[in-house]
Amino acid sequence: METAELTRTGLNPEGFAVFLARRAGEPAWMTEQRTIAWDLFQNLPMPTRKDEEWRRVDLRSIRFDDIAPFAPVVGARSDRPEVLQARVDLGPHSDGLLIQRNSEDIHSELSAGLRAKGVIWCGFDEAVRRHEDIVRTYYGTVRPPAGGKFTALHYAFQSGGAFLYVPPGVQIDVPLRNLVFADAPGFGLFPHTLIVLDRGARLTYFEERVASRPAPGARQNLVSSVAEIHMKDGAQIRFMSLQEYDPQTYNFSSEKAVGGRDASVAWLTAELGGKLNKGFIDCDLTGSGGRCELLGLYFINGRQQSDIVTLLTHKAPHTEGNILYKGVCDDFARSGFRGRIVVQHAANQTQSFLADHTMLLSDKSRSDSVPTLEIEANDVVCKHAATVGEISEEELFYLRSRGIPEALAKKMIILGFYEEVLKGVPAAALQERVRRALQAKFDMRDHDTPDIEGGDMEWRTNS
Amino acid sequence: MATLEIKDLHVSVEGKEIIKGVSIEVNKNEVHALMGPNGSGKSTLSFALAGHPKYTVTRGSATFKGEDLLTMPPDERARAGLFLAFQYPAAVPGVTVGNFLRTAVNAKRAGGAPVKALTGKDAEIAGKNGSQISAREFLKVLKENMKNLGLKEDFAFRYLNDGFSGGEKKRVEILQMAVLKPEIAILDETDSGLDIDAMKTVSDGVNRMVGPAMGALVITHYQRLLNYIRPQVVHVMMDGRIVTSGGPDFALELEAKGYDWIRQKYGVASSAAA
């Protein structure tokens, strides 16, 4: 009853009231957090093109009243639609699997070995119930609700997501896998990922977010997710995320890792789906010896848009950083990249690199890049580079001169373009999984009719 | 009819005529050397034959096994059995030598029908018509040929020409030729940048192939390569034309006397360099 009511309401005061009533069993601090966040959301202005970090994004077409704050599972939780099962079967093989369908957890498993070592891994809502103290300690601390309008929206309507705690020295080399699958029309999804790696813990993690393809003219969907990754001294993470939402989904994400002394981060975000992806991805290196590879790739076509803001902050000496993004835009797709490296006063003997490279496959695709280096320390090596290009004629001719047909040669060059980024997360099974997703996107793109009726969309650029 | 038959070929690059009427016939079992000073049009001829889109044939004909070569797209020319060993092969980052070459072999076997790009571990491709080479079979062929050319096995997993030395690039060109087994190979300055040992290895690779199954057109600046790959015919190209041809010893004469006497004899302007 309440659930049905929820799917009819929107992201509006009525929807919030119904949503809150449905979460009645939650701890009081959580309810309070939601109320504060909802007030924030209502009071914060909608970002416009005048806001530096939003200047390429048009949010006026989002219909908040049509997006359900909670998307329930239709039918029994144990029922897995064929598409979902096929997705699960794609792998990678994992030591723990969490499946969320729409806004609800439907499957949670962790190997006995990891359980015995004290690893905690479950859906976020379950973690609030069963591990309240640790969740409360960390929740909302590195990505607070006041961070932005869509972050506030996330904290108001949070449901689902994942919680992981890895005890000191425990090493997880077979990946943990978190799959979020959406197939409800007009869904709003607000999953929260909270990862706490204790001293010297090591984690390999794969996150995939996917929505089944809707019928033409389907309702809009909206996702606003937050990920918070806390890494104590010597902790290491290899994190790969793959996003394959449908072309009706507005996807907002706000993610941050904070690493202590000698912490090591290799983090790749692969964005293939969605109507709009607006991602804020940050990492702070707070202790000496910290290292971070902040990596991203995207492959967008039709009228997809991807707009990424990344910030890597060196707060301590002897830290190493590298931001590398590579993307391909076809048809009318448009990408924006704003990368920033900050080397604070104390962070001497730091080296850090920032690069983004975009390949445009059509005359109507666009890409903008704004790299920024802010260096307050004296003894640092810091560089940036950005390129926008097309498929190299010479490479294409070379492959064709060996008998490879043009379309296949192009595909090889494009897929090859991403390899440098994929190799940045040294976990072969995860690399291969994303590689297959890229191939699938490439093949589908040839058979898809891109959403191009209505002629050339006019891109307004302030830059 | 010759395997490769070129008649009165004229080629322009960006509106400028570089090849001004070349006729040449190359058969299997034959080695032709094409010599000449810098800028005489030797590389332009090879690119035009391979089908580079920047090179426009304005007059004349070229047939390959009796078929009109000039109407074929570059990949079809290759699948028909024409091979160009590039002077400066392009680097293709992210595409390994092994996957690239196996894709090329499968493309040739499929005769231009769609084949799947092979990347990563995605090597278990059966192919629609069952004619595709298996990963195991391919690896065996590749390893054997790499060994012959003094290439370490890890080259199969390196990105194509990415960070290769000049000599490595040339060896990998010959490796491709050995695996793809063309009927006519055009070797464009394959000796440039090679030391004597490398030149010998590369030449051995070519000599192993020349015979009833393959003929070669060897483009070179210097005579020294022709000590290792013995041509039956030596052509001299100047200002976009073949001005004279001779037997195997003609190359030695050219080495000793240079090109000026030919210029004078055939009335070619010395400002022909482009």
Interface residues (C-beta under 8 A of the other chain):
Chain A: S392 E393 E394 E395 F397 Y398 L399 R400 S401 R402 G403 I404 P405 E406 A407 L408 A409 K411 M412 I413 L415 G416 F417 Y418 E419 E420 Q431 E432 R435 R436 Q439
Chain B: A50 G51 H52 P53 K54 P73 P74 D75 R77 A78 R79 L84 F86 P89 A90 A91 V92 P93 G94 V95 N99 F100 L101 T103 A104 A107 K108 G112 P114 V115 A117 T119 G120 K121 D122 Y159 Q176 L180
